[in-house]
Amino acid sequence: MKMNKSLLIATSLLAATALQAQEIKVKDRNVEQSGGTLLVGMTLDFSEVEVPADRSVVCTPVVASGDSIRPLPPVLLNGRDRQILYERTGRTYATHGEYALRRTNGHEQTFGYTARTPMAPWMKRAEIALVTDLCGCGWETLLNERSTLFPINFTEPVVLKPQLAYRTPAAEAVKARAVEGKAFLDFPVNRTEIHPDYRNNPRELAAIRATIASVKDDPYATITEVWIKGFASPEGRYTANAYLAENRAKALSDYVKGLYRFDPATAFTIDFEPEDWQGLEKRIAESDLADKAELLAIVRAPEPADLDKKEGKLKSLNGGASYKILLRDVYPALRHSDYAVRYTIRNFTVEEAKTLLYTDPKKLSLNEMFQVAQTCEPGSRPFSEVFEIAVRLYPDDPVSNLNAANTAIQNGQLEQAESYLRKALEGDEKQLALAAIRMLRGDLDGAEALLLPLQESPSAGKAARANLAQIKQKREE
């Protein structure tokens, strides 16, 4: 009479439970993928297993992930009598794809198991499990009773690489530039004409000529204005100082006009400050004069409004001792002429801009630098250098700071990026950059909160959606 199948399975499950109490241990595990093949290696330890002489235990390793199952070659663990019968059949691994060995109860016994099987995508995150069959029911019937041996994980860790949005700087309608200087020319007392060889004038005039020549000889530049402002010190009467400041500035303007042939459209602008009280205040504040506080109080006081009377107070302070120091050490520096050469620079092609970026970048606009960046591989060193140069030349520009922050983020310089972002243009691109910093610092929740409102942004939406997808993958790994 045949045994009822349900009873047979129940009996086998009881036997399997008993076998699990006699644990099959695993050590020296190793799983690799080579080409399209999964390689499995492990040492099975049967030392705690008891197998009756006339029985067999079939141990089938399986690769499993969810509903996907792939059996590997089984191991037949035979009792003494069962092994004798097995050997008479002539079965081998080569003919039947199975390992067979005799179990010697009460003795330590291990087996070096190896197997290979075609790799499938689902195996990248799976497990190696063991199905034990005591009843001959087959591993498929007993599959739900498998025991996990160890996991498989071939998936690479998700490395967050936030996408960013750069802003194109507006093109300059006119590329206006200026070079500035300060000349300390020496004039004979109460005179306004320039003597090129008088005292320090050769040095001061040479500096002025070099400044103008640097623009005049530039083939890309057109001088639009030469601006000169004369200053006198508070020494003497205000009306006399006004005359000296104005006419000394005019004399310098005439000197410059006589040096070069300027375009008729070049403007020459004269300005003057009869007495440089602002400069006087600055120099007293920086000094170590014993009565500095009293001097500053006089200079800063709104009264008397008459500057000649204010100077009289300086002369009388402490019997005039401090005023003598001012005359000797401070007033000469207050007699100066400030000047600026203002000019325009023509626009450049991208190829021209590539060369100028490393030789004379101040000639380029932010827009021209940005066009150079577009010719570089995004994220490359040359790409980053463009924006680093731009922010050095335009340190307070909101767009240059935004773009420099993006390159700093891509280079992992998060603190530097935050510094740039404090000056960056407000908007979706900046919020995207702030979210990227949080992503790279592991604050996925904070980054997600910043990214969610940006998903439909015309400028940052695509990058925001890509970054949200990365966050999701990171959480799932």
Buried (B, 14 or more C-beta within 10 A) or exposed (E): EEEEEEEBBEBBBEBBEEBEEEEBEBEEEEBEEEEEEBBBBBBBBBBEBBBEBEBBBBBBBBBBBEEEBBBBBBBBBBBBEBBEEBEEEEBEEEEBEBBBBBBEBEEEBEBEBEBBBEBBEBBBBBBBBBBBBBBEBEBEBBBEBBEEBEEBEBEEEBEBBBBBBBBEBEEBEEBEBEBEBBBBBEBEEEEBEBEEEBEEBEEBBEBBBEBBEEBBEBEBBBBBBBBBBBBBBBBBBBEEBBBBBBBBBBBBBEBBEEEBEBEEEBEBEBEBBBBBBEBBBBBBEEBEBEBBEBBBEBBEEEEEEEBBEBBBBBBEBEEEEBBEBBBEEBBEBBBBBBBBBBBBBEBBEEEBBBEBBEEEBEBBBBBBBBBBBEEBEEEEEEBBBBBBBBBEBBEEBBBBBBBBBBBBBBBEBBEBBBBBBEBBBEBBBBBBBBBBBBBBEEBBEBBBEBBEEBEEBEBBBBBBBEBBEBBEEBEEE
